[in-house]
Amino acid sequence: MKIQSDYNTIYSDDHIVVLSKRSGLLVASDRYDLDAPRLDDLASKEFGKLYAVHRIDKDTSGLVIYGRTPEAHRVLSMAFENREVHKVYHTLVHGRPSWDELQVDLPLQADGDARHRTVVNKRFGKTAVTHFKVLATTGSFSWIEAKPITGRTHQIRVHLAANGLNIVCDPLYSGNQKAIKLSDIKRSWRGDVFEERPLLDRLGLHAYKLSLAHPITGEQMEFTAPYYKDMDSVRKQLCKLFKVPDFLLLENE
């Protein structure tokens, strides 16, 4: 895997390219921020023209797939529209859910308030379904797997918030945007509070896995994006401090 500052190349061939992006990059052009850095612009310098077929939030890290030809773009777009692409996200939230698994079926309306947030609207909202599973509980934080069946804007964030859970460092839906620092979670920490750098100071949501049929060959493919360094450091520290088995290592055994 080729490592770059803005994105990692997970897979590429003549028809598709699968990238893992850092938090803070748009997937494609955005009407609210025309000058924001974009993954497709950056990656086109390496792969040529890229055709966006789906989006993840700018603040979310992880997997994005692009078509490299008009035909691949068409087939992939239809696959996403027909819900034939299976997506898995991992997220870190404040609190401890009372459930191990939960399916949320709440209709969502995009751009539903003055802050352009997505809101639950049972009258005017579009169907939105997400399946959640607790991966681990580490102190006052929980690691959750989210499988969105539909692809509404900010769906995971809103469905969690509607059930009393907020993703760490969420600038839109969380009342607690405080960065995670080692000094806050490790009692024996003896560093300099003025020099300490946060372990995580961006949205704790990562597009972890994509499963789909190749748009040209039809081969079933699955792609996984390792956590970025900041989220990975938090995972390792929290699992170690609270003596919780590392859920990612268990998954890969």
TORROMAR-131876 format. One record per residue (C-alpha): residue number from 0; residue in one letter; x, y, z. Coordinates in Angstrom, 1 decimal, padded with zeros to 4 digits. Layout:
<atoms>
     k   r     east    north       up
   NUM   A        X        Y        Z
...
</atoms>
This chain:
<atoms>
     k   r     east    north       up
     0   M    000.0    000.0    000.0
     1   K    001.4    003.4   -001.0
     2   I    001.4    005.8    001.9
     3   Q    000.9    009.5    001.3
     4   S    000.1    012.5    003.5
     5   D   -003.4    013.0    002.2
     6   Y   -004.4    009.6    001.1
     7   N   -003.4    005.9    000.9
     8   T   -003.9    003.9   -002.2
     9   I   -005.7    000.7   -001.2
    10   Y   -006.3   -000.7   -004.7
    11   S   -006.2    000.4   -008.3
    12   D   -006.6   -001.1   -011.8
    13   D   -007.7    000.3   -015.2
    14   H   -011.3    000.7   -014.1
    15   I   -011.4    001.7   -010.4
    16   V   -009.2    003.2   -007.7
    17   V   -009.9    002.7   -003.9
    18   L   -008.3    005.3   -001.6
    19   S   -008.3    005.9    002.1
    20   K   -008.4    009.6    002.8
    21   R   -007.4    011.6    005.8
    22   S   -010.0    013.6    007.8
    23   G   -010.5    017.1    006.3
    24   L   -010.7    016.3    002.6
    25   L   -013.8    016.5    000.5
    26   V   -014.5    013.6   -001.8
    27   A   -015.7    015.8   -004.6
    28   S   -016.8    019.5   -005.2
    29   D   -019.1    021.0   -002.5
    30   R   -021.4    023.9   -003.0
    31   Y   -020.8    025.2    000.5
    32   D   -017.0    025.3    000.2
    33   L   -015.7    025.6   -003.3
    34   D   -012.1    026.2   -002.3
    35   A   -011.8    023.3    000.2
    36   P   -009.1    020.7   -000.6
    37   R   -010.5    017.7   -002.5
    38   L   -009.4    014.1   -002.7
    39   D   -010.4    013.7   -006.4
    40   D   -008.2    016.8   -007.3
    41   L   -005.2    015.5   -005.4
    42   A   -005.5    011.9   -006.6
    43   S   -006.1    012.9   -010.3
    44   K   -002.5    013.9   -010.5
    45   E   -001.6    010.3   -010.0
    46   F   -004.5    008.5   -011.6
    47   G   -005.9    010.9   -014.2
    48   K   -009.6    011.9   -014.3
    49   L   -011.6    010.3   -011.5
    50   Y   -015.4    009.9   -011.4
    51   A   -017.0    010.2   -007.9
    52   V   -019.7    007.5   -007.3
    53   H   -020.3    008.1   -003.5
    54   R   -019.3    010.5   -000.7
    55   I   -018.2    010.3    002.8
    56   D   -018.1    013.4    005.1
    57   K   -015.2    015.7    004.8
    58   D   -014.4    015.1    008.5
    59   T   -014.6    011.3    008.2
    60   S   -011.4    009.4    007.3
    61   G   -011.3    006.2    005.4
    62   L   -012.4    004.4    002.2
    63   V   -013.5    006.1   -001.0
    64   I   -013.9    004.4   -004.4
    65   Y   -013.8    006.2   -007.7
    66   G   -014.5    005.1   -011.3
    67   R   -011.6    005.7   -013.8
    68   T   -013.8    005.3   -016.9
    69   P   -017.4    006.4   -017.7
    70   E   -018.5    002.8   -017.8
    71   A   -017.1    002.0   -014.4
    72   H   -018.7    005.2   -013.1
    73   R   -022.1    004.2   -014.4
    74   V   -022.0    000.7   -013.0
    75   L   -020.7    001.7   -009.6
    76   S   -023.2    004.5   -009.3
    77   M   -026.0    002.1   -009.9
    78   A   -024.6   -000.4   -007.4
    79   F   -024.6    002.3   -004.7
    80   E   -028.1    003.5   -005.7
    81   N   -029.4   -000.1   -005.5
    82   R   -027.7   -000.7   -002.1
    83   E   -025.5   -003.4   -003.5
    84   V   -022.4   -002.0   -001.8
    85   H   -021.8   -003.0    001.8
    86   K   -020.2   -000.4    004.0
    87   V   -018.7   -000.7    007.5
    88   Y   -017.6    002.2    009.6
    89   H   -015.9    002.3    013.0
    90   T   -016.5    005.1    015.4
    91   L   -015.5    006.2    018.9
    92   V   -018.3    007.7    021.0
    93   H   -018.8    009.2    024.4
    94   G   -020.6    006.9    026.8
    95   R   -021.7    003.3    027.1
    96   P   -024.6    002.0    025.1
    97   S   -027.2   -000.1    027.0
    98   W   -027.3   -002.5    024.0
    99   D   -024.8   -004.7    022.2
   100   E   -026.5   -004.4    018.8
   101   L   -029.1   -001.9    017.6
   102   Q   -030.9   -001.2    014.4
   103   V   -032.0    002.4    013.9
   104   D   -034.7    003.1    011.4
   105   L   -035.3    006.9    011.5
   106   P   -036.1    009.0    008.4
   107   L   -033.7    011.9    007.8
   108   Q   -034.0    015.3    006.2
   109   A   -030.7    016.8    004.9
   110   D   -030.1    020.5    005.4
   111   G   -032.8    020.5    008.0
   112   D   -031.8    023.4    010.2
   113   A   -030.0    026.8    010.2
   114   R   -026.6    025.0    010.5
   115   H   -027.3    022.8    007.5
   116   R   -027.5    019.7    009.6
   117   T   -029.4    016.6    008.9
   118   V   -032.3    016.1    011.2
   119   V   -034.8    013.3    012.1
   120   N   -038.0    014.1    010.4
   121   K   -040.7    011.4    010.4
   122   R   -043.0    013.4    008.1
   123   F   -040.6    014.7    005.4
   124   G   -037.5    012.7    005.9
   125   K   -036.1    010.0    003.6
   126   T   -035.8    006.4    004.7
   127   A   -032.6    005.8    006.7
   128   V   -031.5    002.5    008.3
   129   T   -028.2    001.8    010.2
   130   H   -027.2   -001.3    012.1
   131   F   -024.9   -000.7    015.1
   132   K   -022.8   -003.1    017.1
   133   V   -020.6   -002.4    020.1
   134   L   -017.0   -003.5    019.5
   135   A   -015.5   -002.6    022.8
   136   T   -016.1   -000.3    025.8
   137   T   -013.0    001.4    027.2
   138   G   -013.6    003.6    030.2
   139   S   -016.1    006.4    029.3
   140   F   -015.7    005.7    025.6
   141   S   -017.2    003.0    023.3
   142   W   -016.0    001.7    020.0
   143   I   -018.9    001.0    017.6
   144   E   -019.3   -000.7    014.3
   145   A   -021.9    001.0    012.0
   146   K   -023.3   -000.5    008.9
   147   P   -025.5    002.0    007.0
   148   I   -028.0    000.3    004.8
   149   T   -028.9    003.6    003.2
   150   G   -026.5    006.5    002.4
   151   R   -028.0    009.7    003.8
   152   T   -025.9    012.7    004.6
   153   H   -024.5    012.4    008.2
   154   Q   -026.6    009.3    008.7
   155   I   -024.4    007.6    011.3
   156   R   -023.8    010.7    013.3
   157   V   -027.5    011.6    013.4
   158   H   -028.7    008.1    014.2
   159   L   -026.2    007.8    017.1
   160   A   -027.2    011.3    018.4
   161   A   -030.9    010.3    018.3
   162   N   -030.0    007.4    020.6
   163   G   -028.0    009.6    023.1
   164   L   -024.5    008.9    021.7
   165   N   -022.2    011.5    020.3
   166   I   -019.0    010.8    018.3
   167   V   -015.9    012.3    019.8
   168   C   -014.8    015.7    018.4
   169   D   -018.0    016.0    016.3
   170   P   -018.2    019.7    015.4
   171   L   -021.9    019.5    014.4
   172   Y   -023.8    017.0    016.4
   173   S   -021.9    016.7    019.7
   174   G   -022.1    018.9    022.7
   175   N   -018.6    017.8    023.6
   176   Q   -016.0    018.7    021.0
   177   K   -013.0    018.4    023.4
   178   A   -010.0    016.7    022.0
   179   I   -008.8    013.5    023.5
   180   K   -005.5    013.8    025.4
   181   L   -003.5    011.2    027.2
   182   S   -003.5    013.3    030.3
   183   D   -007.3    013.1    030.5
   184   I   -007.4    009.3    030.4
   185   K   -004.2    008.2    032.1
   186   R   -004.0    008.9    035.8
   187   S   -000.2    008.4    036.0
   188   W    000.5    010.8    033.2
   189   R    003.4    013.1    034.1
   190   G    004.0    015.2    031.0
   191   D    003.9    019.0    030.4
   192   V    000.3    020.1    030.0
   193   F    001.4    023.1    028.0
   194   E    003.4    021.0    025.5
   195   E    001.0    018.0    025.2
   196   R   -000.5    017.3    021.8
   197   P   -003.9    015.7    021.5
   198   L   -004.2    012.0    020.6
   199   L   -007.3    012.8    018.6
   200   D   -008.8    016.2    017.7
   201   R   -011.0    015.4    014.7
   202   L   -014.2    013.5    014.1
   203   G   -013.7    010.0    015.4
   204   L   -015.4    008.3    012.4
   205   H   -013.6    006.0    009.9
   206   A   -014.9    004.3    006.8
   207   Y   -013.3    001.0    007.5
   208   K   -014.5   -001.6    004.9
   209   L   -016.2   -001.7    001.5
   210   S   -017.6   -004.9   -000.2
   211   L   -018.8   -004.8   -003.8
   212   A   -018.7   -006.4   -007.2
   213   H   -016.1   -005.1   -009.6
   214   P   -018.0   -002.9   -012.1
   215   I   -016.4   -004.6   -015.1
   216   T   -015.4   -008.2   -014.1
   217   G   -018.1   -008.8   -011.6
   218   E   -015.6   -010.2   -009.1
   219   Q   -016.6   -009.8   -005.5
   220   M   -014.1   -007.6   -003.8
   221   E   -013.6   -006.4   -000.2
   222   F   -011.3   -003.5    000.9
   223   T   -010.2   -002.5    004.3
   224   A   -008.6    000.8    005.4
   225   P   -006.3    000.7    008.5
   226   Y   -007.0    003.4    011.0
   227   Y   -005.0    006.6    010.6
   228   K   -002.3    007.2    013.2
   229   D   -004.4    009.5    015.5
   230   M   -007.3    007.1    015.8
   231   D   -005.1    004.1    016.0
   232   S   -003.1    005.7    018.9
   233   V   -006.3    006.3    020.8
   234   R   -007.5    002.7    020.2
   235   K   -004.2    001.2    021.5
   236   Q   -004.0    003.5    024.5
   237   L   -007.6    003.0    025.6
   238   C   -007.5   -000.8    025.2
   239   K   -004.2   -000.9    027.1
   240   L   -005.3    001.4    029.9
   241   F   -008.6   -000.3    030.5
   242   K   -007.3   -003.8    029.9
   243   V   -009.7   -004.5    027.1
   244   P   -008.8   -007.0    024.3
   245   D   -007.9   -005.1    021.1
   246   F   -010.9   -005.7    018.9
   247   L   -009.0   -005.0    015.7
   248   L   -006.4   -007.6    016.5
   249   L   -009.1   -010.1    017.4
   250   E   -010.9   -009.4    014.1
   251   N   -007.8   -010.1    012.1
   252   E   -006.8   -013.3    013.8
</atoms>
